[in-house]
Amino acid sequence: MTEVSDSARETATGETNEDLPSGFWDVRRMPVPEGMSPLRRIAFAIRLPHWWNYKIPPALGVGYSLTWLLAVPLHEVTVPLALLFLGGITAGIFASVFNDLMDFRQDWQAGKLTGVMTYSRGGRMGWLLFSLALMLAEWLLLLPYPRAQVCFLVIWLIHVAYTLPPIRLKEKGIWGVLCIAAGEHLLAALLATMLILDATGKLLPTVWFVALMVWSAMIGIRSILWHQLCDFVNDRKANSRTFGARYSYDFLKRLGERVIFPVEATAFALMLYLSHNPLAWAILAVHLYIEWTWHQFTEANFTLVAPAPNHRFALFEYYQVFWPLAFVLPGLGRDSGALPLLALQLLLFPQPIRDCLVHLGSLLRWRVWVFLLSRGQWPETPKAMARRRQSEQVPE
């Protein structure tokens, strides 16, 4: 979220902190940030960067993984996967717009600029109706998939209950964390599962499904803890009653690092084991080595839950890029649906792949190239060099 200073808010609206808008229906609005194009303004309003690369690819990964586990060709589930993709878009738009509209007063008080603040009252109502229409259209498209349709309806209701007064579960402590974790991850994974099962008529692998539910719940909780830690100061400015505002920063950090992440990693490892896909394990090993090397050679911080400068959120890049691809790549050459899905995956989600290639290129340039120039001597990492210099210092 973009910060807005008190003076900027007063200049733009003529109001002080003591005279806050009553809600999103208030006539007041914030000016559009300078230089923002119409397309970027739309992306800002629906908070596109917050969910496009983080919520949709893992859900698709669930669909690919289950298809692999059930030995179903990818070309037989292209329609369910397309509906899953569209469902991720519609849910992402609705959740973002609805949350910002319901939080209009609190965000204004905290000095956070959201995309809907830049629209007039009529524009904000337009966004609300548009997002509701998208959700209804997706729900109707799911009519041939009854279990998936029920799941999508529950996702819809959870996002409403999360922010709509007087229910507003986001201010009910742990219930808010569980609610958004379910709405954004657990139920998204369940939607992918139900779509594949409704389309194929196959039986659900029970142990894999339990591991999936545990993993998706834990990654959802870890994600919302990260967001609440990012908003730790702002939530207190706005007198918020979210879970993150009720407990100390250190407690939330320990909860994520010592409880949530170990359970998440264990459940995910069980899912991979049951999938019997050696490529997924091989890519995971390479990914972890690259992450460790990147951490050693740069100022990057390997982050489990707490935000940090130049952070690398643990395993998220694997969930976004490598996990889905590990179940699509083996189908090349024998499954007519594999190549189009691979092309779409690379085309629709280029940023995580580009970031990965940039990191890999930097590592090759600074580690392998220096190794060749130094005639077979691996270069000392900056962090190891700093430790060595510190140990060599002679106390006065």
Protein Blocks (a to p, Z undefined) as FASTA:
>chain_A
ZZddfklmmmmnopafklccfbjkbmbdcdddehiafklmmmmmnommmmmmmmmmmmmm
mmmmmmmmnopafklmmmmmmmmmmmmmmmmmmmmmmmmmmmmmmmmmnopacfklmpcf
klmmmmmmmmmmmmmmmmmmmmmmmmlmmmmmmmmmmmmmmmmcfklmmlnojmmmmmmm
mmmmmmmmmmmmmmmmmmnopacdfklmmmmmmmmmmmmmmmmmmmmmmmmmmmmmnopa
bfklmpcfklmmmmmmmmmmmmmmmmmmmmmmmnopaklmmmmmmmmmmmmmmmmmmmbd
cdfklccehiacehklmmmmmmmmmmmmmmgojamklmmmmmmmmmmmmmlmmmmmmmmm
mmmmmmmmmmmmnnopacddfklmmmmmmmmpccZZ
